[in-house]
Amino acid sequence: MVWWLEVLTQFVISTGLAVFSIFLFWACTLAFRRTYSKLLSTALAVALLGIAAFPHGASFAISQQALLGVGNEFLLLVADASGVISAVMIASFFFNPGRMLDES
């Protein structure tokens, strides 16, 4: 596979997983209101870090191949991380916690 296509695919997959996690968090927050908000926030943070760091971040850390020409784990790690960052930035435009809790 062409390297840039693999990186683009990884970016799209990580963005999709992050968006799904954020929507799941919003749905659970609406369902449980403020009861489990800290637990749900922790679960969302762990999920987003997991999407951004595994498996390519762990592979990059273990192999210690810092040179881009040696392995593409670094590029895939950057694609994962930027996908999660993009999803969070997009979601932040639509999320207002005060309004969401007032409507429920």
CORSUL-V977920 format. One record per backbone hydrogen bond with DSSP energy under -0.5 kcal/mol. NH is the residue of the N-H (numbers start at 1). CO is the residue of the C=O. E is the energy in kcal/mol with one decimal. If there is no record, write none. Layout:
nh: <NH:NH>
co: <CO:CO>
e: <E:E>
This chain:
nh: <6:7:8:9:10:11:12:13:14:15:16:17:18:19:20:21:22:23:24:25:26:27:28:29:30:31:32:33:35:37:40:41:42:43:44:45:46:47:48:49:50:51:52:53:54:57:58:59:60:61:62:63:64:65:66:70:71:76:77:78:79:80:81:82:83:84:85:86:87:88:89:90:91:92:93:93:94:94:95:96:100:101:102:103:104>
co: <2:3:4:5:6:7:8:9:10:11:12:13:14:15:16:17:18:19:20:21:22:23:24:25:26:27:28:29:32:34:36:37:38:39:40:41:42:43:44:45:46:47:48:49:50:53:53:55:56:57:58:59:60:60:64:67:67:72:73:74:75:76:77:78:79:80:81:82:83:84:85:86:87:88:89:90:90:91:91:94:96:97:98:99:100>
e: <-1.9:-2.0:-2.4:-2.4:-2.1:-2.2:-2.3:-2.4:-2.5:-2.3:-2.5:-2.5:-2.2:-2.6:-2.4:-2.3:-2.4:-2.7:-2.3:-2.2:-2.4:-2.4:-2.4:-2.4:-2.3:-2.0:-2.8:-1.3:-1.7:-0.9:-2.9:-2.4:-2.1:-2.3:-2.4:-2.3:-2.5:-2.4:-2.7:-2.4:-2.4:-2.4:-2.1:-2.0:-2.3:-1.0:-1.1:-2.3:-2.4:-2.3:-2.3:-2.4:-1.7:-0.6:-1.1:-0.8:-1.2:-2.1:-2.4:-2.5:-2.1:-2.4:-2.7:-2.6:-1.8:-2.0:-2.4:-2.3:-2.1:-2.3:-2.4:-2.5:-2.5:-1.9:-0.7:-0.9:-0.5:-1.1:-1.0:-0.6:-2.4:-2.3:-1.8:-2.0:-1.1>
